[in-house]
């Protein structure tokens, strides 16, 4: 059984490229929020934008719950993209493990 990436290499490349760009945009946006509105990040447990588990959990909370209402709609969509990126990466990893 082939993995998801092996089955659809062009589609996977496009998705991975878009995810990379979105992650870069999210990082810049989170650093800006950290400078200008640190209370927004502190409300969801993000102490520093470092992409460790606490930061990732805070991103998911901001993107998917009412605690993210203080963000602009575009900012929330970027964070939702980050959540979907990790879902895709986990799904791809599981697909590769199952395909072995």
C-alpha positions in Angstrom: 0.0 0.0 0.0 1.4 3.4 -1.0 1.5 6.3 1.3 -0.4 9.5 0.7 2.7 11.4 -0.5 3.7 8.6 -2.8 0.3 8.2 -4.3 -0.2 12.0 -5.1 3.3 13.5 -5.3 2.3 16.7 -7.2 -0.7 17.4 -4.9 1.5 16.7 -1.9 4.2 19.1 -3.2 1.6 21.9 -3.7 0.1 21.3 -0.2 3.6 21.2 1.4 4.6 24.4 -0.4 1.4 26.2 0.8 2.0 24.9 4.3 5.5 26.3 4.4 4.4 29.7 3.2 1.5 29.7 5.8 3.8 28.7 8.6 6.2 31.6 7.7 3.3 34.0 7.7 1.9 32.6 11.0 5.4 33.0 12.6 5.7 36.6 11.5 2.1 37.3 12.6 2.6 35.7 16.0 5.8 37.7 16.6 3.9 40.9 15.8 1.1 39.9 18.2 3.7 39.1 20.8 5.2 42.6 20.5 1.9 44.6 20.2 -0.7 42.5 22.1 1.0 40.0 24.5 -2.1 39.7 26.5 -3.8 37.8 23.7 -1.1 35.2 23.6 -0.9 35.0 27.4 -4.7 34.3 27.6 -4.1 31.0 25.8 -0.9 30.0 27.5 1.7 31.1 24.9 4.6 32.5 26.8 7.0 32.8 23.9 6.6 32.1 20.2 8.9 29.1 20.0 6.7 26.4 18.3 6.9 23.9 21.1 3.8 22.1 22.3 2.5 24.9 24.6 2.8 27.3 21.7 1.1 24.9 19.3 -1.7 24.2 21.8 -2.2 28.0 22.1 -2.3 28.4 18.4 -5.1 25.8 18.1 -7.0 27.4 20.9 -6.8 30.8 19.2 -7.7 29.4 15.9 -10.6 27.2 16.9 -12.2 28.6 20.1 -13.9 31.8 21.2 -10.6 33.0 22.8 -9.5 33.9 19.3 -12.3 36.4 18.9 -9.9 39.3 19.7 -7.9 38.5 16.5 -8.9 39.7 13.1 -10.6 37.2 10.9 -7.6 36.9 8.6 -5.3 36.2 11.5 -7.6 33.4 12.6 -7.6 31.9 9.2 -3.8 31.8 9.1 -3.8 30.1 12.5 -6.4 27.6 11.2 -4.0 26.9 8.3 -1.3 26.0 10.9 -3.7 23.6 12.6 -4.6 22.0 9.3 -0.8 21.8 8.5 -0.2 19.7 11.6 -3.2 17.5 10.9 -1.9 16.9 7.3 1.6 16.1 8.6 0.3 13.7 11.2 -2.0 12.1 8.6 0.9 11.8 6.1 3.1 10.2 8.8 0.5 7.7 9.8 -0.1 6.9 6.1 3.6 6.3 5.6 3.7 4.0 8.6 0.7 2.1 7.5 2.1 1.8 4.0 5.3 0.2 5.1 
